Amino acid sequence: MPEANLPNPSAGSDFFTYFLQFFKEDWFASIPIAICGIITLTVAIDRAIYYNRNQRDLASFIRRVQLDLEQGNIDGAMSLAKQVGGLIGLMTEEGLRLMKNHSKNFSNAFDISCSLYIRDLEKRLSVLATIGATTPFIGLFGTVVGVIVTLKLLGQQGGQSQAVVLGVAKALIATGFGLVVAIIAVILNNWFNSVVKSFENDFAVIKLTLLDFINSQNAAAHGQSESARLNEEEQYYAAQTPMNNLNKNSPSLSNNNMNRPQTRIVSNPGEY
């Protein structure tokens, strides 16, 4: 096998050496990028633990809540929400409370509470978005400065082409380092945003479940009031029917009064 195709065992060690030199000499770029990487790792661990702690099986939970609501057992549904816990349980418990106290304006009240929980879910995600957008430029800045310094030294020392290539290669480590941190931050940010969207969909399902119960209760109450109104009307007309029948079946009462001869009162009998 030709020597040109043999792997160079010192390539990995050379890269590590170049990286250490970059980290030491180009501290104005390496330290900010390293700090961004540490922040990215910290936020990722924090958000992963938070989301995992609040994950619940929504399908089975909603079915049990619907059964309690169909039976009119609101207190039982609230107790179930407390047992489930997490953001799903808290949001359901809040929705049940609002349903009892703000049924006429339930939708707006629920949206306000939902927005507060979503703010907790989105906490620190903007940090990942900022790191993903800025670290490539920090790395590029380090590369530009490294190239400028390399060309200056080579010009002063009358450098050779090989030295120029090595200097540029070392300078490009800054861009590569920044891109690696940025890619990780963007991937994590997109993933966590999809998790937040999933929680928003769960909150929407809870809202629709409670709204369906409120609408069914309002429809039942409206039906009862309409039935009561019809009963009152029937009782009223039933009370009026005997009097109407009496007037129809006894015309002599009114006719006798009309045909009865009128008596004339005479004050002076001598007139006749």
C-alpha positions, 0 to 999 in steps of 0.5 A, a space after each residue: 500500500 502506498 505511504 500516501 494512503 496510510 492513515 496519519 496517527 498524528 492527525 488527531 493529536 495535531 487537531 487537538 493541539 490546534 484546538 488548544 492553541 485556538 482556545 488559548 490564543 483566540 480567547 476572545 472567540 473561544 471563551 464566548 463560544 465555550 460559555 454558549 455551549 455550557 449555557 446550551 447544555 444547562 438549559 437542555 438539561 433543565 428543560 428536559 427534566 421539566 418536560 419529562 416531569 409534566 408528561 401525562 397520558 392525556 387520552 386515558 385521563 380525559 376519558 375518566 374526566 368525561 365519565 365524572 362530568 357525565 355523572 355530574 361529579 365535578 368534585 370527583 373530576 377535580 380530585 382526579 386532576 389533583 391525583 394526576 398532577 403535572 401541568 395537565 392536572 393543574 390546568 384541568 383543576 384550574 379549568 374546573 374551578 373556572 367552570 364553577 365560578 366563571 361559566 359565562 366567561 369560561 373561554 377567556 378565563 381559561 385562555 388567560 390561565 393557559 397563557 401563564 402555563 405556556 410562559 413557564 413551558 417556553 422559559 429559557 427557550 429564547 436563550 437557545 434561539 439566541 445562541 443558535 443565531 449568534 455563535 456562528 458569527 462569533 466563530 467567524 469573527 475568531 476566524 477572521 481575526 486569526 487569518 489577519 494575525 497569520 497573514 501579518 506574521 507571515 508577511 513580517 517573517 516572509 512565510 512560506 505557503 505551508 505556514 499560510 495553510 496551517 495558519 488558516 486551518 487553525 483560524 477556521 477552528 473558531 468557525 467550526 467550534 461556533 457552528 457545532 454549538 449553534 447546530 446543537 442549540 438550534 436542534 434543541 430549540 426546535 425539539 423543545 418548541 415541538 414539546 411546548 406545542 404538544 402541551 398547547 394541544 393538550 390544553 386545547 383538548 381540556 378546554 374543549 372537554 370542559 366547554 362541551 360539558 358547559 354547553 350541555 348543562 346550559 342546553 339542559 337548563 334551557 330545556 327545563 326553563 322552556 318546559 316550565 314556561 309551557 307548563 305555566 301557560 298550560 295551567 293558565 289556559 286551563 284555569 281560563 277554560 271553565 269561565 269560557 265554557 260557563 259563558 258559552 253554555 249559559 247565554 241566558 245569564 247575559 241575555 236576561 240582563 239585556 231583555 229584562 224590562 226596565 222600571 221607570 221611577 215616577 216622582 209625581 203620580 199625578 202626572 198619570 
